Amino acid sequence: MYKLLLIVVMMSIWLSVHLLQVEEELAMQTLFQGKHAVNRAAHAAAQQVDAAALSEGILRLSPEAAADEAALYLQRNLLLDESGEPVAGSFLKERVEVEVFEVVNADEMFPYTYRNTAYDYEVTLHHPGVILIVHIMYPRGFQIMEPIEWHIKGAAELTSG
């Protein structure tokens, strides 16, 4: 009888460990998908050239167009609505928050080093660019792990050649 009890206990432990491993793999996949989405959004935003400034020979980004394009790319890559809430079919369950969106334009001296101590982030830009920090929460599937959330950081710059 005690052997049967031991087998049941060991199977429970084995199953818990296996579910923990599956949960960790799913969390890493979510992190990678989030990082790819943030990078794509930053790169799309960094391509939004201000046409009026460009006609005067100034390489400058349009902050409004950059913000719109970044939001659109996040929505499409993470399957979100306009307010950042996941839509049906999204792998996320919690609202995605854009914590930082900054456009660094030609009025700065380049190379420009952006520092944000709140998020422990530093990046050097050599051309006008975009800095993006997004807060994403992992939707736990098995409730074995503690909640996981990330501040995913990305930056991109407009290249002139």
MINU-219746 format. One line per field, with one value per atom (N, C-alpha, C): x, y, z; residue in one letter; atom name. Coordinates in pm, 1 decimal. Layout:
REM residues N
east = c(X,...)
north = c(Y,...)
up = c(Z,...)
residu = c(a,...)
atome = c(CA,...)
//
This chain:
REM residues 161
east = c(82.0,0.0,86.5,193.7,278.4,348.3,374.4,437.3,341.4,214.8,114.7,105.1,107.3,104.1,229.5,345.3,470.3,465.2,410.7,399.1,309.0,196.2,104.1,172.4,243.7,313.4,422.2,499.3,606.4,550.1,438.4,376.3,326.1,273.8,228.1,345.3,455.7,575.4,628.0,635.3,684.5,595.8,465.6,372.1,388.1,404.4,423.5,550.8,657.8,784.2,771.5,704.7,684.2,600.8,494.7,412.0,489.8,576.9,661.3,753.4,809.4,896.8,818.2,699.9,615.8,580.1,547.0,512.5,630.3,749.4,868.7,894.4,876.6,894.9,792.6,668.4,565.2,593.8,645.1,680.8,793.4,893.3,1003.2,954.1,864.4,808.2,730.1,657.1,583.1,679.0,788.2,888.2,948.1,982.2,1040.0,940.4,815.1,713.4,696.1,697.7,686.8,805.7,926.9,1046.8,1046.8,1007.2,998.5,896.0,783.5,680.2,729.7,798.5,850.9,957.5,1045.8,1148.3,1085.5,986.0,918.7,849.0,784.5,714.4,813.0,926.1,1026.8,1083.7,1112.2,1166.3,1064.6,938.8,835.7,821.2,826.2,814.8,933.8,1051.6,1172.8,1178.8,1087.3,1084.8,988.7,925.3,824.1,889.2,942.0,1015.1,918.1,956.3,880.7,911.8,815.2,837.6,869.7,806.4,832.4,976.3,1024.5,1163.2,1261.1,1225.3,1313.4,1328.0,1221.8,1229.2,1325.1,1352.6,1449.2,1587.3,1601.9,1730.4,1756.0,1652.2,1666.5,1608.6,1690.5,1646.4,1576.7,1444.2,1364.0,1247.1,1209.7,1094.0,969.1,856.0,727.0,679.2,677.9,639.8,499.8,404.8,266.7,258.3,319.5,317.2,393.8,503.1,581.8,499.9,431.0,348.5,235.2,172.5,63.9,114.3,229.0,283.5,329.0,389.8,431.3,310.0,205.8,83.6,21.6,20.2,-36.3,42.7,175.4,257.4,240.0,230.4,205.9,70.1,-30.4,-164.7,-165.9,-102.0,-107.5,-18.1,96.4,187.2,146.8,80.6,40.0,-110.3,-180.6,-326.4,-397.4,-386.6,-445.8,-545.9,-636.7,-724.3,-656.8,-727.0,-669.0,-627.5,-692.1,-659.5,-553.2,-503.9,-401.0,-454.4,-584.7,-645.1,-632.0,-600.5,-591.1,-727.3,-725.0,-847.3,-854.1,-963.7,-980.0,-867.6,-807.3,-699.5,-560.6,-553.3,-423.0,-370.8,-238.2,-178.7,-171.1,-192.8,-191.4,-331.7,-339.3,-468.6,-483.9,-372.4,-374.5,-344.3,-384.5,-361.0,-211.6,-170.8,-32.2,-19.0,75.8,95.0,222.8,214.0,333.4,377.4,486.4,534.8,614.3,696.9,780.6,776.0,748.7,763.3,826.7,948.4,1019.1,1079.1,1063.1,1123.9,1241.9,1357.7,1478.5,1503.5,1494.8,1500.4,1628.8,1635.1,1755.9,1793.7,1706.6,1742.2,1837.2,1866.2,1964.2,2100.4,2204.6,2340.5,2367.5,2415.6,2442.7,2592.0,2639.5,2561.1,2493.7,2369.0,2285.7,2265.9,2297.5,2278.8,2152.5,2057.3,1931.3,1947.6,1910.9,1916.8,1782.1,1737.0,1614.3,1644.6,1667.9,1705.1,1587.4,1466.1,1349.2,1338.9,1380.2,1373.8,1511.8,1614.5,1752.3,1785.7,1768.8,1788.9,1875.5,1969.0,2055.9,2084.2,2075.2,2102.7,2161.2,2252.8,2313.2,2263.0,2210.1,2160.5,2255.8,2279.6,2366.3,2286.8,2157.5,2066.3,1934.0,1842.7,1710.6,1651.1,1582.9,1529.6,1416.7,1379.2,1266.1,1308.4,1262.6,1282.4,1143.5,1129.7,1000.3,1018.8,940.2,940.0,794.5,769.4,633.5,624.4,515.9,491.4,397.4,444.5,365.6,362.2,244.4,228.5,207.3,276.8,261.8,133.3,50.3,-73.9,-46.1,-26.8,6.0,-103.1,-58.8,-152.7,-186.1,-89.5,-109.0,-105.3,-79.4,-75.5,30.0,133.1,240.0,342.4,374.6,473.7,406.6,488.8,442.0,414.7,333.9,309.8,440.5,449.8,568.6,526.5,603.5,580.3,714.2,714.8,838.6,816.9,924.5,932.1,1025.5,967.1,1044.5,1087.0,1216.4,1275.1,1318.9,1302.0,1348.0,1382.3,1472.6,1511.9,1547.1,1523.4,1559.3,1589.9,1674.8,1709.0,1694.1,1672.1,1660.6,1801.2,1827.1,1959.6,1948.6,2052.3,2048.1,2106.1,2147.0,2206.9,2179.2)
north = c(-119.9,0.0,126.5,124.1,242.6,267.5,161.2,179.8,250.3,217.1,282.9,431.4,460.7,599.5,674.0,608.8,668.6,698.0,606.2,625.7,745.2,757.1,868.7,1001.4,1006.1,1128.2,1164.8,1066.4,1093.0,1138.6,1081.1,1123.8,1267.8,1304.0,1441.9,1538.6,1503.2,1587.8,1597.3,1483.9,1483.9,1570.2,1558.6,1637.1,1786.2,1822.4,1963.4,2019.8,1943.9,1988.6,2001.7,1908.0,1913.9,2036.2,2064.2,2181.2,2310.8,2312.7,2428.4,2452.5,2346.8,2359.5,2409.4,2357.5,2401.8,2549.3,2588.0,2727.5,2820.8,2778.9,2860.1,2874.7,2768.7,2774.9,2868.3,2862.5,2951.2,3096.4,3119.3,3255.4,3309.8,3229.4,3274.7,3302.3,3220.7,3242.9,3375.1,3403.5,3529.3,3647.4,3634.4,3740.4,3766.2,3660.7,3676.7,3741.7,3700.9,3761.9,3909.5,3940.5,4079.4,4162.1,4106.9,4179.2,4204.2,4104.6,4123.2,4232.3,4232.9,4333.3,4473.6,4488.4,4619.1,4666.0,4576.1,4613.7,4657.5,4583.8,4619.8,4754.8,4777.4,4904.2,5020.8,5003.2,5109.6,5138.4,5034.1,5053.4,5120.2,5082.8,5146.2,5293.6,5323.8,5462.4,5546.2,5486.0,5558.3,5587.3,5535.6,5560.8,5673.5,5734.9,5837.4,5974.9,6002.3,6126.0,6243.3,6355.7,6479.9,6535.9,6530.2,6570.2,6718.6,6802.8,6946.9,6978.0,6915.2,6936.8,6878.8,6766.6,6704.4,6793.0,6864.4,6954.1,7070.3,7097.5,7200.8,7140.1,7011.5,6945.1,6899.4,6895.0,6853.8,6713.9,6624.4,6487.6,6483.9,6477.1,6488.5,6390.7,6338.1,6248.3,6326.5,6279.7,6335.8,6262.3,6328.4,6259.3,6198.3,6269.4,6218.5,6093.9,6101.4,5985.5,5868.6,5896.8,5790.5,5721.4,5799.5,5741.3,5656.7,5707.1,5632.2,5500.1,5505.6,5385.3,5283.0,5329.4,5237.8,5169.6,5244.8,5187.2,5085.0,5117.9,5026.1,4894.8,4904.7,4783.8,4699.9,4763.2,4686.7,4618.3,4689.2,4631.4,4509.3,4520.3,4410.3,4293.2,4319.5,4210.7,4139.7,4210.9,4150.1,4122.6,4152.2,4134.9,4212.3,4343.8,4434.5,4526.7,4581.4,4684.9,4821.1,4930.0,5063.7,5104.2,5049.1,5085.8,4994.2,4896.3,4806.5,4678.5,4658.6,4535.6,4425.0,4303.3,4191.6,4160.4,4129.4,4089.4,3936.9,3884.0,3738.8,3679.7,3574.0,3508.5,3553.0,3655.5,3702.5,3607.1,3590.4,3506.2,3579.4,3710.7,3789.9,3797.7,3821.3,3833.4,3968.0,4036.5,4164.2,4277.9,4397.4,4517.2,4543.2,4583.3,4618.3,4769.7,4813.2,4955.3,5005.1,5114.0,5180.9,5276.6,5239.6,5318.8,5440.7,5421.4,5530.2,5526.9,5642.3,5660.0,5796.7,5798.4,5924.7,5929.3,6043.7,6069.4,6163.0,6121.3,6203.3,6258.8,6390.6,6451.5,6527.4,6593.1,6661.9,6779.7,6821.5,6931.3,6887.6,6759.8,6707.1,6697.1,6696.1,6677.5,6527.2,6482.0,6339.6,6315.6,6204.3,6094.8,6138.2,6095.3,6130.5,6005.6,6016.3,5903.7,5926.8,5838.2,5842.6,5758.0,5815.1,5742.1,5750.5,5636.7,5631.1,5544.3,5608.6,5534.5,5456.7,5501.7,5430.4,5290.1,5272.8,5142.5,5082.8,5146.1,5099.1,5073.8,5179.3,5166.6,5281.0,5245.5,5343.8,5299.7,5394.5,5365.7,5491.4,5470.8,5582.4,5581.3,5695.6,5711.9,5802.9,5769.6,5850.0,5932.5,5909.3,5979.8,5995.9,6077.2,6084.7,5944.4,5923.8,5790.0,5788.6,5666.1,5642.1,5547.9,5578.1,5489.4,5445.3,5314.6,5256.6,5157.0,5173.5,5077.8,5038.2,4907.6,4855.5,4756.2,4764.9,4674.5,4562.9,4437.3,4319.9,4222.3,4167.0,4064.4,3929.1,3828.5,3692.6,3629.6,3575.1,3510.3,3366.1,3346.5,3212.9,3113.8,2996.3,2893.4,2795.8,2765.4,2661.0,2711.7,2838.5,2899.1,2835.9,2776.9,2716.4,2822.3,2909.0,3013.0,3139.8,3225.3,3358.0,3437.9,3543.2,3625.5,3683.4,3688.9,3741.4,3861.9,3969.1,4085.5,4144.9,4207.8,4262.0,4406.1,4482.1,4611.9,4588.6,4570.3,4538.6,4669.7,4677.9,4801.7,4786.5,4892.8,4891.5,5032.3,5040.8,5169.2,5147.2,5249.1,5244.1,5385.9,5394.4,5527.3,5531.5,5652.6,5676.5,5683.5,5602.0,5607.4,5685.7,5756.4,5843.5,5779.7,5653.4,5596.9,5454.5)
up = c(0.0,0.0,0.0,79.6,86.7,-46.6,-124.4,-255.7,-350.7,-343.5,-427.6,-390.9,-264.1,-218.2,-265.2,-256.7,-302.1,-452.6,-529.7,-674.6,-704.6,-635.0,-657.0,-620.8,-511.0,-469.8,-570.2,-613.4,-709.5,-843.7,-886.9,-1011.4,-999.6,-884.4,-862.2,-869.1,-807.8,-811.7,-954.6,-1023.4,-1160.9,-1250.4,-1235.5,-1315.7,-1285.6,-1161.1,-1124.3,-1185.0,-1179.5,-1237.0,-1388.9,-1449.8,-1594.6,-1632.4,-1559.7,-1587.2,-1565.7,-1466.5,-1443.6,-1562.9,-1617.3,-1734.0,-1855.5,-1876.2,-1987.8,-1969.8,-1847.5,-1817.4,-1845.3,-1808.1,-1833.5,-1982.6,-2058.0,-2203.2,-2267.4,-2223.0,-2276.2,-2239.7,-2119.4,-2078.9,-2166.8,-2195.8,-2280.9,-2422.2,-2472.5,-2605.6,-2608.3,-2501.3,-2491.1,-2487.5,-2412.2,-2406.2,-2544.6,-2617.4,-2751.0,-2846.1,-2841.0,-2927.5,-2892.7,-2763.9,-2721.0,-2766.2,-2754.3,-2795.6,-2945.7,-3023.9,-3168.8,-3203.0,-3134.1,-3160.5,-3126.0,-3013.7,-2973.5,-3072.2,-3113.4,-3211.2,-3343.5,-3389.9,-3516.1,-3503.4,-3390.1,-3368.4,-3364.7,-3297.5,-3291.2,-3429.8,-3505.8,-3640.6,-3732.9,-3721.7,-3804.0,-3767.0,-3638.6,-3593.2,-3639.6,-3641.0,-3679.3,-3828.9,-3906.2,-4050.8,-4088.9,-3990.3,-4018.4,-4029.9,-4147.4,-4173.4,-4187.4,-4130.5,-4144.8,-4283.0,-4373.7,-4513.1,-4525.4,-4444.7,-4453.0,-4412.4,-4306.1,-4262.2,-4363.7,-4422.3,-4521.7,-4645.9,-4681.3,-4797.5,-4772.1,-4644.7,-4607.9,-4579.9,-4602.1,-4582.3,-4440.1,-4357.6,-4217.2,-4201.4,-4150.4,-4125.5,-3989.8,-3992.6,-3871.3,-3879.1,-3763.1,-3756.0,-3719.5,-3767.5,-3729.7,-3604.2,-3488.0,-3363.6,-3367.4,-3428.7,-3434.1,-3521.1,-3638.5,-3729.1,-3668.3,-3599.7,-3535.7,-3426.7,-3344.2,-3237.8,-3296.3,-3401.4,-3465.6,-3524.4,-3589.9,-3654.1,-3550.6,-3441.9,-3335.1,-3273.4,-3247.3,-3189.8,-3284.6,-3412.7,-3512.7,-3517.4,-3516.9,-3521.1,-3394.8,-3278.7,-3156.4,-3162.5,-3210.6,-3220.7,-3311.3,-3424.9,-3521.8,-3481.7,-3420.7,-3384.2,-3255.6,-3164.0,-3037.5,-3032.1,-3140.8,-3149.4,-3037.5,-3047.0,-2948.3,-3015.9,-2935.5,-2989.1,-2968.8,-3000.5,-2994.4,-2852.7,-2751.5,-2613.5,-2550.9,-2627.0,-2574.6,-2513.4,-2520.1,-2467.7,-2571.9,-2528.2,-2622.9,-2685.5,-2814.5,-2883.8,-2885.6,-2934.8,-2942.9,-3028.5,-2979.5,-3052.0,-3008.1,-2924.9,-2876.2,-2769.7,-2764.4,-2661.0,-2527.8,-2528.1,-2404.9,-2346.4,-2216.8,-2149.6,-2079.5,-2052.2,-1981.4,-2077.9,-2039.8,-2121.0,-2136.6,-2255.5,-2284.1,-2271.3,-2189.2,-2162.3,-2228.6,-2302.6,-2353.6,-2243.2,-2174.9,-2061.3,-2107.9,-2210.8,-2262.0,-2414.2,-2472.0,-2616.3,-2635.9,-2682.8,-2702.2,-2841.2,-2903.9,-3033.3,-3009.6,-3052.7,-3043.4,-3182.3,-3194.1,-3325.9,-3349.7,-3464.1,-3509.3,-3421.2,-3329.6,-3240.8,-3129.2,-3118.4,-3022.4,-3089.2,-3008.3,-3060.2,-3067.5,-3183.0,-3201.5,-3200.7,-3146.1,-3088.6,-2958.3,-2943.9,-2829.9,-2744.1,-2616.1,-2524.6,-2443.1,-2462.0,-2387.6,-2262.3,-2148.7,-2022.2,-1952.1,-1902.5,-1824.5,-1702.8,-1589.2,-1467.7,-1410.3,-1436.5,-1383.8,-1440.4,-1565.9,-1631.6,-1656.0,-1602.2,-1615.5,-1763.3,-1842.7,-1986.7,-2037.1,-2121.9,-2185.0,-2327.4,-2420.1,-2560.4,-2624.3,-2715.7,-2788.8,-2932.3,-2973.8,-3109.6,-3186.9,-3311.6,-3397.7,-3497.7,-3504.2,-3593.2,-3518.7,-3570.8,-3508.2,-3493.8,-3382.4,-3357.8,-3256.9,-3218.2,-3130.4,-3019.0,-2898.1,-2783.0,-2738.1,-2714.6,-2680.1,-2565.9,-2459.5,-2347.7,-2323.4,-2329.5,-2320.4,-2204.9,-2129.4,-2016.5,-2061.8,-2047.9,-2087.0,-1970.2,-1944.5,-1841.0,-1906.6,-1853.9,-1905.9,-1852.9,-1941.6,-1897.2,-1853.9,-1727.2,-1677.7,-1715.1,-1756.0,-1797.3,-1686.0,-1600.0,-1499.7,-1356.5,-1336.6,-1203.1,-1111.9,-1170.7,-1090.4,-1052.4,-1147.6,-1123.7,-1072.3,-1014.3,-975.7,-1103.2,-1095.0,-1214.2,-1268.5,-1400.5,-1466.5,-1549.6,-1538.0,-1621.3,-1661.2,-1778.4,-1831.9,-1875.9,-1871.7,-1938.5,-2056.8,-2172.7,-2292.4,-2358.2,-2386.0,-2435.4,-2580.0,-2655.9,-2794.0,-2838.4,-2933.4,-2991.0,-3137.2,-3215.5,-3358.0,-3402.7,-3501.9,-3552.7,-3703.8,-3752.3,-3895.0,-3952.4,-4050.7,-4112.7,-4241.9,-4272.0,-4388.9,-4514.3,-4503.4,-4623.5,-4643.3)
residu = c(m,m,m,y,y,y,k,k,k,l,l,l,l,l,l,l,l,l,i,i,i,v,v,v,v,v,v,m,m,m,m,m,m,s,s,s,i,i,i,w,w,w,l,l,l,s,s,s,v,v,v,h,h,h,l,l,l,l,l,l,q,q,q,v,v,v,e,e,e,e,e,e,e,e,e,l,l,l,a,a,a,m,m,m,q,q,q,t,t,t,l,l,l,f,f,f,q,q,q,g,g,g,k,k,k,h,h,h,a,a,a,v,v,v,n,n,n,r,r,r,a,a,a,a,a,a,h,h,h,a,a,a,a,a,a,a,a,a,q,q,q,q,q,q,v,v,v,d,d,d,a,a,a,a,a,a,a,a,a,l,l,l,s,s,s,e,e,e,g,g,g,i,i,i,l,l,l,r,r,r,l,l,l,s,s,s,p,p,p,e,e,e,a,a,a,a,a,a,a,a,a,d,d,d,e,e,e,a,a,a,a,a,a,l,l,l,y,y,y,l,l,l,q,q,q,r,r,r,n,n,n,l,l,l,l,l,l,l,l,l,d,d,d,e,e,e,s,s,s,g,g,g,e,e,e,p,p,p,v,v,v,a,a,a,g,g,g,s,s,s,f,f,f,l,l,l,k,k,k,e,e,e,r,r,r,v,v,v,e,e,e,v,v,v,e,e,e,v,v,v,f,f,f,e,e,e,v,v,v,v,v,v,n,n,n,a,a,a,d,d,d,e,e,e,m,m,m,f,f,f,p,p,p,y,y,y,t,t,t,y,y,y,r,r,r,n,n,n,t,t,t,a,a,a,y,y,y,d,d,d,y,y,y,e,e,e,v,v,v,t,t,t,l,l,l,h,h,h,h,h,h,p,p,p,g,g,g,v,v,v,i,i,i,l,l,l,i,i,i,v,v,v,h,h,h,i,i,i,m,m,m,y,y,y,p,p,p,r,r,r,g,g,g,f,f,f,q,q,q,i,i,i,m,m,m,e,e,e,p,p,p,i,i,i,e,e,e,w,w,w,h,h,h,i,i,i,k,k,k,g,g,g,a,a,a,a,a,a,e,e,e,l,l,l,t,t,t,s,s,s,g,g,g)
atome = c(N,CA,C,N,CA,C,N,CA,C,N,CA,C,N,CA,C,N,CA,C,N,CA,C,N,CA,C,N,CA,C,N,CA,C,N,CA,C,N,CA,C,N,CA,C,N,CA,C,N,CA,C,N,CA,C,N,CA,C,N,CA,C,N,CA,C,N,CA,C,N,CA,C,N,CA,C,N,CA,C,N,CA,C,N,CA,C,N,CA,C,N,CA,C,N,CA,C,N,CA,C,N,CA,C,N,CA,C,N,CA,C,N,CA,C,N,CA,C,N,CA,C,N,CA,C,N,CA,C,N,CA,C,N,CA,C,N,CA,C,N,CA,C,N,CA,C,N,CA,C,N,CA,C,N,CA,C,N,CA,C,N,CA,C,N,CA,C,N,CA,C,N,CA,C,N,CA,C,N,CA,C,N,CA,C,N,CA,C,N,CA,C,N,CA,C,N,CA,C,N,CA,C,N,CA,C,N,CA,C,N,CA,C,N,CA,C,N,CA,C,N,CA,C,N,CA,C,N,CA,C,N,CA,C,N,CA,C,N,CA,C,N,CA,C,N,CA,C,N,CA,C,N,CA,C,N,CA,C,N,CA,C,N,CA,C,N,CA,C,N,CA,C,N,CA,C,N,CA,C,N,CA,C,N,CA,C,N,CA,C,N,CA,C,N,CA,C,N,CA,C,N,CA,C,N,CA,C,N,CA,C,N,CA,C,N,CA,C,N,CA,C,N,CA,C,N,CA,C,N,CA,C,N,CA,C,N,CA,C,N,CA,C,N,CA,C,N,CA,C,N,CA,C,N,CA,C,N,CA,C,N,CA,C,N,CA,C,N,CA,C,N,CA,C,N,CA,C,N,CA,C,N,CA,C,N,CA,C,N,CA,C,N,CA,C,N,CA,C,N,CA,C,N,CA,C,N,CA,C,N,CA,C,N,CA,C,N,CA,C,N,CA,C,N,CA,C,N,CA,C,N,CA,C,N,CA,C,N,CA,C,N,CA,C,N,CA,C,N,CA,C,N,CA,C,N,CA,C,N,CA,C,N,CA,C,N,CA,C,N,CA,C,N,CA,C,N,CA,C,N,CA,C,N,CA,C,N,CA,C,N,CA,C,N,CA,C,N,CA,C,N,CA,C,N,CA,C,N,CA,C,N,CA,C,N,CA,C,N,CA,C,N,CA,C,N,CA,C,N,CA,C,N,CA,C,N,CA,C,N,CA,C,N,CA,C,N,CA,C,N,CA,C,N,CA,C,N,CA,C,N,CA,C)
//
